[in-house]
């Protein structure tokens, strides 16, 4: 469609004679299909004031004039015959040069223009030209203009399917969450040529979890390894520095275990003080106790046992340092050749502690023994058991409040055979790593 700013849009401008002051007078004579044939016809049908076809013919001061041409306050009277003759005259559409082939009586011309598809109109969306002027076009082009070319039309973003003004699409694409962007690290597509493209909203997740070129910290960073590398290099790094990582982990775990024990002791002392200050309140209802319950129910021991081969040959019994399950004091015992069966027996026993009078007895717990695979730290040997009321009845001395230094131990007589234990994946540098987890359970 041809977009123009110089179209006449006013209907009066198209149909009527227009004066310099912008006023419209009689019908335009040049629109007649058949020109007036005589001076007599011109005298009867043309306005003596504007020279246009009489528009609502009137007699004024002995002359024929259009009603709109008579000055205000001057007497006139309508001439019906002349009006009827003019209304039946045939004229062309004033937009004939634009292509409209309509012709009809003067009396129907106004109604035609209301429907003429060649009539110029402004864009319904209000778009303007590059010079800032209102754009006009023929009515027949409006629909196509709005659909295909109006800068203010709504268009669908091909990425997020949202609707945006055509002129604002470039700005929208700068913020569109679904717009694909090359990875900031310029990583490639797996198995294909070219850069990997990622939706704008997914870039943080891509960098945090997937990008092979993203710089990441070693997974043992919190244990002391300060290496940074591309994500694709992490497997190689972990294989090459396995022994260093293991030593760092053991050192860090021991320190955390010491810190945790000291913290629990501090919690227990605080509880004891609060109980003395609030002797009329049940300790179990203390808000501090409730806040500490998750910490008071679990305990872990990560034990790196050395000189294993000699212990097996001597059929030794090895005792761990005491550790706390909440406020319960515990110890782990390893029998390296339990009852000469060539099996490793592991037992947990409850020891007399400083807070026993504050605790619930008999104790019931779930214990898990994990023998660490030193090759990949994944295929570990796990033995787990939850103690029941039947166990409490069968071995009461193992769960009651200790009256001596410690209770009888309870565990597994054959966690693993010595032969299997000395396999390369569990046994390394004459040591094995055993992780013990104990969780105190509610009474049944």
N, C-alpha and C positions, 0 to 999 in steps of 0.2 A: 504494500500500500504506500502511496505517496503521502508523506507527512508534510503538512504545510502550516504556516502560521498566518497566511494572508487570505484565507477563505472568508467570504462574508457568511456569517452564521445567522444574522437576523433575517427572519422571513420577510419582513417589510422591505428590506433592502433588495431582496430578490424579485418581488412582485410589483413594487410601486416605484413611481418617480420619486427620487430623493433630492431634497434641496441641500445647499451648502451647509445650512444649519443643522442638518441631520433629520429634518422632518420629512415624513413620507406623505405623498399626495395621491394622485390618480394612478390607474393601472398603466404599466409600461406598454407603449404602443408597439415596440419592436418585438413583443411576444406573440402578436397576432398571427394566426395561420394564414389568413387572407387579409391583405392590406386594405385600408378603407378606399373605396373606389371613386369617391367624388368629393368635391368641396362641400356639397350639401351634407353628406354623411359625416364628414369631419366636423361640420358646424353643429350637428345634432349629437355627436358622440364624444367630442373632445372638450376638455375643460378649458375655458377661456383664461384661466389663471395659471395652471401648471402644464397645459398642453398634453396631459395624459388622458387615457380613456376615463370617462366620467366614473368616479367611484361614489356611489350613492348620489345620483344626479339631483341637483337642486336648481331652482330659478332664483337668481338674486340680482336685483337692480337691472332686470331685463336681460341678463346673461346667464348661460348655463355654466355651473361650477360644481366641482366635487364638494361634498359636505365639509370635508376636512380643510378645504381651501377658503372657506368663508370666515372672515374675521369675527371674533366674538362680539356680540351685540348687534350685528347686522341682520335684518329680517330676510328670511328665505322660505321657500316652500318646495317640497319634494316633487319630482317629475317622474311618476311611476313608469310611464311608457319608455322613457329613455333608460331607466334603470333595468327594465326587463330586456331591452335590446342589448345593452352592454353585457348583462349576465349570460346571455346566450351566445355571445361571440366566442369563437374557438381560439384558444391560445396554446402555445407550446409550454412545456415545463421550462422554467428559467434556467435549469441545469442541463438543457439539451446539449450544449457544447461539451459537457462532461460525460455524455453518453446516454442520458435519459431519453427514451423515445415516447414519453407520454404526451398526449395532447387532449384537451377537453375544454369545457366551457369555463368562462371566467368565474362563474358561480361555484365551480368545484375545485378551483386551483388551490385554495387554502387547504382544503382537506387532503389533496394530493401531496402537498409539501409535508404534511404531518407524517406521511408514510414513505416518501420518496427515499430510496436507498442511496441516492447521489447527494442527498443533503449533507453538507458538512457539519460535523459535530466535534466537540472537544473530547479528548480521551476521558472516559468515565473514571479512570484511576488518577487523573490529574497530572500526567507526565508532561514534561516541558522539553523544548529543544535544547541543543547545546548552548544556544544564546540566551536561554532562560525564558523563552516565550512559550505560551500555551500551545500545545500541538493540536491541530485540527485535521480531520480526514473525513472522507465520505463514509456515510453510515454503513455501507456494505463492507467496508474494510475494518470496522471496529472489532468484530469477533476475532478475526485473524490476528489483528494487532495485539489484542489482549492475550491471545493464546501463544503467539510466537515471538513478538518483538518488543512489547512495551517494557521499558526498563523497570516499571513498578509492579509488573505481574509477579505472582507467586510461582516459584518453581520448586521442584522437589530435589533435595540433596540426594545424589546417587549413593551416598555412603550411610547417612543416618535416616533417610526418608522423611526428614522434616521439611516443612515449607518455609522458604526464605524469599525475600524480594530479590529479583534478578540482579539489581545493582549492588546488593549486599552479599552476594554469594561468595565472592573472594574473601571478604572479611569473615564470613561464616566458616569457610574452610580452614581459616587460621586457628579456629577454636573447636571445630567439630570433633567430638570424641571418637567417632568412627573412622575418621580420615586416616588412611594408611601412611605411615612415615618410615623411612629407613631407620634401622636400629642406630641409636646414638654411637654405639661402638662399631657400627658398620660390619656386623657379623653377617655371614652368608646364610642362604637357605640350605638346609640339610639335603645333600644329594643333588643339588641343583646349582646352576650358575646364577650370579647376581646377588644383590644385597637382600637380606631378609626385611620384609615390610611388616610393621606391627601397628595395630590401631593405636591412635594417640592415647586413649584411656588405658590401654594394656601395657604401655611402655614401662611404668614403674614395676609391675609384676614381672615383665620380661627380664628387666635388669636384675631384679632381686632374686629370681628363681631359675631363669632359663638361659640367659645370654652366655655363650661359652667364652666370650671375650671380656666379660665384666670382671673387674678386680674384686676379689673376695678375700676375707681373712681365713687363715687356717682354722679348721674346725676345733683345733686344740688351743685356740687363741686364749681362752679364759684360763687354760692351764699353764700358759707361759710361752707358747710358740708364737712369735711375732712375724711370721712370714705372710706376705700378701702375694697373690698370684691370680692369673686368669682362671675362671671356673673350670675350663677344660684341663687345667694342669693339676687339679686337686688330687685326683686318684694317684697320679705319679708321685706327687709330693708325699701323700700319706704312706705309700709303699716304701719309698726311699728313706723316710724318717720315722718309721714305725717304732723303732727302739727308743729314739729320743722322745717321741710322743708318749710312750708308755711310762718312761721314767718321770716325765713332767707331770703326767696324770697322777701317778702314785704319790708323788711329793705333795701335789696340790690337794689331793683327797685326804691325806693324813692331816694336813694343816686344817682343812675344813672340818674334819671330824673332831679335832681338838677344840676348834672354835665353837662347834655346835655343842659339845659336851659342856664347855664353860658357860655357854648361853643358857642351856637347860638348867644347869645348877643355879644360875642367877634367877631364872624364872621360878624355880622351886622355892628358893629362899624368899622371893617376893611374895609368893602365895602363902608361905608359912607366916610371914609377918602380917599379911592381910587377915589371915584366919585368927590370929591372936587379937587383932584390932577389932574384929567383927565376930566374936565367939558365938554370937547368937544366930549367925547365918550359916547355912549349909554351904560348904566349899564348892559343891557341884553347881550351885546357882550363882557363883561369883562370875561377873561379866568377864573378868580377866581370865578365869579358868576356861570359860567357853571360847574365848578368843584363842586360847593356847591349845585347845583340844586336838587339832590336826597334828601339832608338834608333839603332844604328849602321848600319841598312840602309835608312832612309828619309830623305827630305828634301823640303821644300816651300818654294816661293817665291811669295808673293802680291804681285804687281807692279802698281801703278797708274801707268800710263805717261801723261804729260801732253804738251801741245803736239803732239798727234798729227797734225793737219792740216798743220802746217808740216813735220813730219818726212816726211810722204808727198810733199808738193810738192818737197822737197829730195832725195828718195830717200835719206834718211839711213840709217845703221846705228846702232842703240841697244844699249848694253851694260848689263846689270843689275849690281847689286852682287854680289860673290861670295857664294855660299851653300853650305852643307854638306849632303851626302847621307851621313849618318853622319860618317865622317872624310874622305870624298872631297870635295875642294874643286871646286865647279862654277860655271859662269856661263851665263846665257841671253843670246842675241843675237837681235835683231829686224832683219830686212832689210825696209824699208818698201816697196820696189819691186824685188823680187828679179829681177835680170837683166832689168829693164824689162818685166816680164810683168804689171804692175799687181796682183801678188799679194804678200801678206805672208808672208815666210819666217821661221820660228822654229827656232833651233838651240841645242843644248846642247853645251857643251864642258867637258872635264876640265882643271883647272888644277893647276899644281904646288903641293903643300901641305906642311905641316910633318910630316905623319904618313905620307907615301907609303911609306916603307920598312917600315912595319908592316902595309900593306894587301896584298890579293890582286890580282894583275894577270895578264892584262888584265881590266878591269871589264866586266861585262855587266849591263844594267839595263832596267827597264820605265819609260817616261816617258809622262806624260799632260799634255796642254795643254788648259786650259779657258778659253775666252773668256766672261766673265761677262755674262749678260743683265741690263742695268741697270734694266729695267722691273720684272721679277718675281723675278729671281735664281733662276729655276727652269729655263727653257728655254735652258740654256747651250750654247755650241758646244764640243764635245769632240773632241779628236784624241788617240788613244792608240796606242802601239806598243811591243811587246816585242822587244828586239834578240836576234838568233839567232847561231849560230856562223858562218852564212853572212855576216852583217854583219861579224863579227870578222875573217873572212878577207878580205873585200872592202875594209874600211876599218880596217886594223890601227893606223894612226896616231891614230885617234880613241879607242882603248880601252887603249892601252899606258900604262905609267907615264910621266908627262910628263918629258922631259929639258930642254925649253925652258920658257918661262913658261906655255904652255898647249898642249893638243893641238888638232888640227883639230876643228871642230864637226860634229855630225851631227844632223839633224832633218828638218823638212818644208819643201819649197821653196814650198808654196802652202797655208798654213794656211787662208787666207780671202782673197777679193779685197778690194781697197781700197774698191771701191764698196759691197760688202755690209758691210764693217767700219764704214763711216760711217753705217750705218742707226741710227735713233734708239735701238734697244734695246741696242746694244753701245757706242755713242759718246755720251758725255754730258760737257758742260762741257769739250770739247776733250781728253778723256781716255778711255782704255779700261783695263779691269782684266783682267789675265792671271794665272791661277793655274797654276803648274808643280809637278808632283809627280814625283819620281824615286825608284824603289825598286831597290836593288841585288839582283841575282839570283844564285843559286849557279851555278857554272860547269857547262856541259853535259859 
